[in-house]
Amino acid sequence: VQLIESGGGLVQAGASVRLSCQASGRAFGLYTSGWFRQAPGKEREFVASISQDAVKTNYTDSVKGRFTISRDNAENTAYLQMNDLKPEDSAVYYCAARRTILPRTLTSADEYDYWGQGTQVTVSS
């Protein structure tokens, strides 16, 4: 499966941005989806994950209450709605996917098989 992110950009603190992850090649509904981010000089970190059926979600503590992960399997697309953005949210955001038998979320980058090219989000103070 190929993943293409979009929706990044330069925004001011407090703004909202929605990232999209368009999947192609295979039935996206068979895959757990996740979002990760990497800031300059830092390791890639988990942001959010959503199960195949969208029933289960998981977030890193720093984004809980501000970010929402969702998916539309009919459109082969996953989303990350980011509200109340802060300068520390600035990073390259990556979409990831892994085919899973049972619906579940995945929080480790090592657990994902497919990655997008990333989209830059920059939040100015």
Contacts in CASP RR format, 6 or more apart in sequence:
PFRMAT RR
TARGET T0000
AUTHOR 0000-0000-0000
METHOD contacts of the structure
MODEL  1
VQLIESGGGLVQAGASVRLSCQASGRAFGLYTSGWFRQAPGKEREFVASI
SQDAVKTNYTDSVKGRFTISRDNAENTAYLQMNDLKPEDSAVYYCAARRT
ILPRTLTSADEYDYWGQGTQVTVSS
1 23 0 8 1.000
1 24 0 8 1.000
1 25 0 8 1.000
1 26 0 8 1.000
1 28 0 8 1.000
1 31 0 8 1.000
1 97 0 8 1.000
1 114 0 8 1.000
2 23 0 8 1.000
2 24 0 8 1.000
2 25 0 8 1.000
2 114 0 8 1.000
2 116 0 8 1.000
3 21 0 8 1.000
3 22 0 8 1.000
3 23 0 8 1.000
3 95 0 8 1.000
3 96 0 8 1.000
3 97 0 8 1.000
3 114 0 8 1.000
3 115 0 8 1.000
3 116 0 8 1.000
4 21 0 8 1.000
4 22 0 8 1.000
4 24 0 8 1.000
4 116 0 8 1.000
4 117 0 8 1.000
5 19 0 8 1.000
5 20 0 8 1.000
5 21 0 8 1.000
5 22 0 8 1.000
5 93 0 8 1.000
5 94 0 8 1.000
5 95 0 8 1.000
5 116 0 8 1.000
5 117 0 8 1.000
5 118 0 8 1.000
5 119 0 8 1.000
6 19 0 8 1.000
6 20 0 8 1.000
6 22 0 8 1.000
6 119 0 8 1.000
7 17 0 8 1.000
7 18 0 8 1.000
7 19 0 8 1.000
7 20 0 8 1.000
7 119 0 8 1.000
8 17 0 8 1.000
8 19 0 8 1.000
8 93 0 8 1.000
8 119 0 8 1.000
8 120 0 8 1.000
8 121 0 8 1.000
9 17 0 8 1.000
9 119 0 8 1.000
9 120 0 8 1.000
9 121 0 8 1.000
9 122 0 8 1.000
10 122 0 8 1.000
10 124 0 8 1.000
11 17 0 8 1.000
11 85 0 8 1.000
11 121 0 8 1.000
11 122 0 8 1.000
11 123 0 8 1.000
11 124 0 8 1.000
12 123 0 8 1.000
12 124 0 8 1.000
12 125 0 8 1.000
13 85 0 8 1.000
13 86 0 8 1.000
13 87 0 8 1.000
13 123 0 8 1.000
13 124 0 8 1.000
13 125 0 8 1.000
14 83 0 8 1.000
14 84 0 8 1.000
14 85 0 8 1.000
14 86 0 8 1.000
14 123 0 8 1.000
15 85 0 8 1.000
15 123 0 8 1.000
16 81 0 8 1.000
16 82 0 8 1.000
16 83 0 8 1.000
16 84 0 8 1.000
16 85 0 8 1.000
17 82 0 8 1.000
17 85 0 8 1.000
17 121 0 8 1.000
18 79 0 8 1.000
18 80 0 8 1.000
18 81 0 8 1.000
18 82 0 8 1.000
19 35 0 8 1.000
19 79 0 8 1.000
19 80 0 8 1.000
19 82 0 8 1.000
19 93 0 8 1.000
19 95 0 8 1.000
19 119 0 8 1.000
19 121 0 8 1.000
20 77 0 8 1.000
20 78 0 8 1.000
20 79 0 8 1.000
21 33 0 8 1.000
21 35 0 8 1.000
21 77 0 8 1.000
21 78 0 8 1.000
21 79 0 8 1.000
21 80 0 8 1.000
21 95 0 8 1.000
21 116 0 8 1.000
22 76 0 8 1.000
22 77 0 8 1.000
23 31 0 8 1.000
23 76 0 8 1.000
23 77 0 8 1.000
23 78 0 8 1.000
23 97 0 8 1.000
24 76 0 8 1.000
26 99 0 8 1.000
27 73 0 8 1.000
27 76 0 8 1.000
28 71 0 8 1.000
28 73 0 8 1.000
28 76 0 8 1.000
28 77 0 8 1.000
28 78 0 8 1.000
28 97 0 8 1.000
29 52 0 8 1.000
29 53 0 8 1.000
29 71 0 8 1.000
29 73 0 8 1.000
29 76 0 8 1.000
30 52 0 8 1.000
30 99 0 8 1.000
30 100 0 8 1.000
31 52 0 8 1.000
31 97 0 8 1.000
31 98 0 8 1.000
31 99 0 8 1.000
31 100 0 8 1.000
31 114 0 8 1.000
32 49 0 8 1.000
32 50 0 8 1.000
32 51 0 8 1.000
32 52 0 8 1.000
32 97 0 8 1.000
32 98 0 8 1.000
32 99 0 8 1.000
32 100 0 8 1.000
32 103 0 8 1.000
32 104 0 8 1.000
32 105 0 8 1.000
32 106 0 8 1.000
33 49 0 8 1.000
33 50 0 8 1.000
33 69 0 8 1.000
33 71 0 8 1.000
33 78 0 8 1.000
33 95 0 8 1.000
33 96 0 8 1.000
33 97 0 8 1.000
34 47 0 8 1.000
34 48 0 8 1.000
34 49 0 8 1.000
34 50 0 8 1.000
34 69 0 8 1.000
34 78 0 8 1.000
34 95 0 8 1.000
34 96 0 8 1.000
34 97 0 8 1.000
34 105 0 8 1.000
34 106 0 8 1.000
34 112 0 8 1.000
35 47 0 8 1.000
35 48 0 8 1.000
35 49 0 8 1.000
35 69 0 8 1.000
35 78 0 8 1.000
35 80 0 8 1.000
35 93 0 8 1.000
35 94 0 8 1.000
35 95 0 8 1.000
35 96 0 8 1.000
36 44 0 8 1.000
36 45 0 8 1.000
36 46 0 8 1.000
36 47 0 8 1.000
36 93 0 8 1.000
36 94 0 8 1.000
36 96 0 8 1.000
36 109 0 8 1.000
37 44 0 8 1.000
37 45 0 8 1.000
37 47 0 8 1.000
37 89 0 8 1.000
37 91 0 8 1.000
37 92 0 8 1.000
37 93 0 8 1.000
37 94 0 8 1.000
37 121 0 8 1.000
38 44 0 8 1.000
38 45 0 8 1.000
38 91 0 8 1.000
38 92 0 8 1.000
38 94 0 8 1.000
39 90 0 8 1.000
39 91 0 8 1.000
39 92 0 8 1.000
42 91 0 8 1.000
44 94 0 8 1.000
44 109 0 8 1.000
45 60 0 8 1.000
46 60 0 8 1.000
46 107 0 8 1.000
46 108 0 8 1.000
46 109 0 8 1.000
47 59 0 8 1.000
47 60 0 8 1.000
47 63 0 8 1.000
47 67 0 8 1.000
47 80 0 8 1.000
47 93 0 8 1.000
48 57 0 8 1.000
48 58 0 8 1.000
48 59 0 8 1.000
48 60 0 8 1.000
48 63 0 8 1.000
48 67 0 8 1.000
48 69 0 8 1.000
48 80 0 8 1.000
49 57 0 8 1.000
49 58 0 8 1.000
49 69 0 8 1.000
49 105 0 8 1.000
49 106 0 8 1.000
49 107 0 8 1.000
50 56 0 8 1.000
50 57 0 8 1.000
50 58 0 8 1.000
50 69 0 8 1.000
50 70 0 8 1.000
50 71 0 8 1.000
50 78 0 8 1.000
50 105 0 8 1.000
51 57 0 8 1.000
51 100 0 8 1.000
51 103 0 8 1.000
51 104 0 8 1.000
51 105 0 8 1.000
52 73 0 8 1.000
52 100 0 8 1.000
52 103 0 8 1.000
53 103 0 8 1.000
54 70 0 8 1.000
54 71 0 8 1.000
54 73 0 8 1.000
55 103 0 8 1.000
56 103 0 8 1.000
56 104 0 8 1.000
56 105 0 8 1.000
57 69 0 8 1.000
57 105 0 8 1.000
58 105 0 8 1.000
58 107 0 8 1.000
59 65 0 8 1.000
59 67 0 8 1.000
59 69 0 8 1.000
62 88 0 8 1.000
63 82 0 8 1.000
63 89 0 8 1.000
66 82 0 8 1.000
66 83 0 8 1.000
66 84 0 8 1.000
66 85 0 8 1.000
67 80 0 8 1.000
67 81 0 8 1.000
67 82 0 8 1.000
67 83 0 8 1.000
68 80 0 8 1.000
68 81 0 8 1.000
68 83 0 8 1.000
69 78 0 8 1.000
69 79 0 8 1.000
69 80 0 8 1.000
69 81 0 8 1.000
70 78 0 8 1.000
70 79 0 8 1.000
70 81 0 8 1.000
71 77 0 8 1.000
71 78 0 8 1.000
71 79 0 8 1.000
72 78 0 8 1.000
72 79 0 8 1.000
78 95 0 8 1.000
78 97 0 8 1.000
80 93 0 8 1.000
82 89 0 8 1.000
82 121 0 8 1.000
85 121 0 8 1.000
85 123 0 8 1.000
86 123 0 8 1.000
87 123 0 8 1.000
87 124 0 8 1.000
87 125 0 8 1.000
88 123 0 8 1.000
89 121 0 8 1.000
89 123 0 8 1.000
90 121 0 8 1.000
90 122 0 8 1.000
90 123 0 8 1.000
91 120 0 8 1.000
91 121 0 8 1.000
92 118 0 8 1.000
92 119 0 8 1.000
92 120 0 8 1.000
92 121 0 8 1.000
93 118 0 8 1.000
93 119 0 8 1.000
93 120 0 8 1.000
93 121 0 8 1.000
94 115 0 8 1.000
94 116 0 8 1.000
94 117 0 8 1.000
94 118 0 8 1.000
95 115 0 8 1.000
95 116 0 8 1.000
95 118 0 8 1.000
96 109 0 8 1.000
96 112 0 8 1.000
96 114 0 8 1.000
96 115 0 8 1.000
96 116 0 8 1.000
97 112 0 8 1.000
97 113 0 8 1.000
97 114 0 8 1.000
98 106 0 8 1.000
98 111 0 8 1.000
98 112 0 8 1.000
98 113 0 8 1.000
98 114 0 8 1.000
99 113 0 8 1.000
100 106 0 8 1.000
106 112 0 8 1.000
END
